[in-house]
Amino acid sequence: MAPSNLSHRQTHNLLLISKLLNLRDTASPLTLLLDSLEQPATPLLKEYIRRATISKAHVTYIAFESLNPPQGVDAFIPARGKKPADIAKEVSSVHHAASSSPSRQGRLIIIDSINPLIHSRRTDAQFHLSTFLSSFLMPQSPSIPKVESSLVVTFHQDVPSPPSSSPYSPSPFSILTYLATTVIRLHSFSHILTQKAARDRSLAAPFFGLEEEQDGVLIGKVDKHTGNGSAEGVVLEMEHRRKSGRGVLEWYYLPPASQYPPSQLKEIVTLLDDHPLYRPAEEPDTGAGEEEPESTFELRLTDKQRRDREGVVLPYFDAQKGDGPGEGGRILYDMGEEDDFDEEEDEI
């Protein structure tokens, strides 16, 4: 890839992740976070809440797993064991009360885990996941003014899904990936570094956690590549789908929250390729100018040797001077003493 194209891609993708995390212009109405035991989505959810607080957006946290509201949340709705219709009504009432506050700009709705709702036996047979999610983005009552809303849903990849009631209906995971405008897979930065180190040595990349398929292993070993814990952080594998249908794929690095203040306005997310631990530092150029390759032969020519080489007339130049038809392209060859001429073979 040309340097100009590479620089354009880096700049564009950095602006894109900043736009998505800051909820600007409703770039992604539905964002799906795919986490695992190896790397939970908690750090990224906290980053969403931090940025929403700075931009004065109303944050609604629908908790299926969390017991206490995270810091910066405006409305905390416990949803464990409740029916989807009841959850939608509570969210609608919260938004109706928040619409009277003119200081709030935008709305962020977070579902900490969609798995309990999908697997719950309390869910009605007429429940439609797409209808349930769209109810948060569209106002339920005409009296509620329409506000730009963004929905962030977390899906645990390690939780086994129950068999579908109908073999012809898609799975809930397929529906979520189809509806989502942005899909973000979270990876442990330490594991990504370990896998890259193996690939650089032309070895098979190791597996971690449940992928190891070993009895009793749920979470893989985390290596601190350096003593100061600089291998901490989260790797984001993002797939964003534009309105035109074209997708954008990129890998990012989100540093731990301890490395920046809560009121940080400057963008902290960087491209994974730009991280010094992922991309080794280039060796400085110690040579002054271009160096000739080392060889036992003398590759340089003197001025006299260059003039003599240019003065040599090659044989095919004389062959192209024929005047009559068929004369052009003759091969002129003078036999020497070392040539073995066979008269019988020439006659044949």
Secondary structure, DSSP 8 states (H G I E B T S, - for coil): --HHHHHHHHHHHHHHHHHHHTTGGGS-SEEEEEE-SSS-SHHHHHHHHHHHHHTT-EEEEEESS-SS--TT-SEEEE-TT--HHHHHHHHHHHHHHHTT-TT--SEEEEES-SHHHHH-TTS-TT--HHHHHHHHHS-SSTTS----EEEEEEEETTS-----S-TTS--HHHHHHHH-SEEEEEEEHHHHHHHHHHHHTT------GGGG--TT--S-----SSTT-TT-SEEEEEEEE-TTS-EEEEEEEE--GGGS-TT--S---EEGGG-TTTS-------SSS------SS-----HHHHHHHHT---HHHHHTT--STT-TT-------TT----HHHHH-
